Amino acid sequence: MDAKNRFETKATFALSRLEWLGFLAVSLVLAFQHRTEIRWGVFVLLFVVIDAIGYLPGAIAFRRSPDRRIPRGYYVAYNAMHSLVTAGALAGAWALFVGPEWALLALPIHLMGDRALFGNSLKPFGVAFEPAITPEFRTFERRYHSAADSGESAAARTPLEDTDAVRA
């Protein structure tokens, strides 16, 4: 995976999940060490609000849709609520207006748990709201592994034009 080839092999995906697991472990250890200082009602609220706004409405719409297609707004809500940027902004605003507190650990615990334990990250518009392998990806993966198994170098493959992470 790189800025020109935005996909992950099973190995690189496992390594990413391992990094997220490390951050989850640090957050859980801190929560355990400060469990008597956590306002548990606030912790639960912060933990639940991510999915209450970002996941559940899209999941319900997806299951109710006969063709499993839902408006992009559900994806935007999911991605906004499951973003580390949003969590950081929320934690920063909370610390500024309410005060810093250990209950804010609910945010990284939820997000890192999603990423490390379930493999969930942000949702692109071009795939189903609920994870499912697309036929196009299955074909790509088969061709990628076939080329890798034959020893074909990455330089020998035809790159797609204008496929950098910044201009996607």
N, C-alpha and C positions, 0 to 999 in steps of 0.2 A: 504494500500500500504506500502510495506517495501522492504528491500534489497533482500528478498527471494521471494517475491510475487509482481512482477512488473506489477501491473495493478492499475487502480483507479476505485473506485465506483463513482457513480454520486455525492455523497456528498464530497468525497475527491477531485474529479476533480473541483467541484464548489469552494471549499476552496482554491485550487491552483490558480484558476482563480481570486479569490478575492485578493489574495496576489499580483498577477501580476497587477490587477486593481489599487491597492494601489501605486505600483511603477509607473504605467502609470500616475496616478493622480499627483504624485509628479513631474514627468517630464513635464507634461502639465502646471502645476502651474509655474514651473521655466521658461518654454518657454514664458508663458504669461507675467510674471514679467519682463522678459528681451527681450520682443518682438522688442523693438527699437534697441537692440544691436545685433540681429540675422542677419547674412548675409543670406537672404532668398534663394538666388540661391544655396548656399552651402547646406543649410538645405534640400531643395527639392532634390538636387542631392544625398545627403546621404540617404534620405528617399527612393528614387526610386531605387537606385543601388542595394539594397537588393533583391528586386523582379525581377529587370531587369536581374540579373545574376542568382539568386537562385531559382526563381519560374517560370517565364514566359517560359524559354526554356523547362523545364520539363512538364509544363501544355500543351504547344503546342504539344510536342512529345506524351504525353498521349492521347490527343484528336485525334491525327492523327493515332495512333496505332490501328489496327483492333482488337487486343486482349487485349488492354489496358495495355500491358507490355512494359516497357521502360528500357533502360540500367541503371545500378546502378549509373553511373556518374551523372545522373540528381538528384538522391537522395543525393549524396555527395555534389553537388553544393548547393542544397536547405539547407541541414543541416549546411554546412560551412557558408553560408551567413546569416542564421537565428540563429546562435550561439551567445550567449552572450560573449563567449571567442573571437570570431572573431571581434565582435563589440568593445570589450574592446581593442583589439590589434590595430584595425583601429583608434579608438579614441586616444589611446596612441601615435601611430605613427604620427597622425595628430597634436596632441598637441606638440610633440617634433619637428617636421619638419616645421609645418605651424604656430602653436601656439594654445593654448587653446581658444576655442570660444563656444558661446552658441548654434551655429548651430549643434554642435555635439549631442544635445538633440534629433535630428532626429532619431538617432540609437535606444535609449531605447524607444522612442515613437512608432516607427515602431514595434519593437520586442515585447514590452509589449502590444501594441494594438492587434497584431496577437494572442498573448496568451490569454489576458483577454477578448477581444471582440469576437474573432472568435474561440477560443479554439484550435488554431493551435500551435503545438510545432514541435519538430524534427520528421522526417519521417523515420520509420524503413523500411528496404528492403522488408520485408515480406507482406506488405499491398500495396494496390493501391496508386498511387501518389496522386490522389484526394480521400479524405476521403469517405469510404464506409464500412459499417459493414460487416465483413466476416462471413460466416456461422459458422466457428469454434468459433469465439468470441461470436456469438449469443448463441450457445450451451453452452459454458463456462459460460456466464452470467446467463443463465437460471438455470444451475446446481448450481452456486454459490448462487444465491438468494434463490433457493429451500432449500439448506443446511442452509443458514442463517435463513430462515423463520422457519425451523424445530427445531432451537435451537442447531444444531450440532456445537460443538466447533471447533475452528481452529485446535486444536491439534488432533482432531479425523480424520481430512482429511489427505489423503496421499500426502506428499510433493514431488515435483519433485527434483531429485538430482542435485547438482551442479548448482543451479539457483540463484547465487548471482549477485548483480549489477556489481561487479568488473570484473567477468570473462565472461560476456555475450558476 
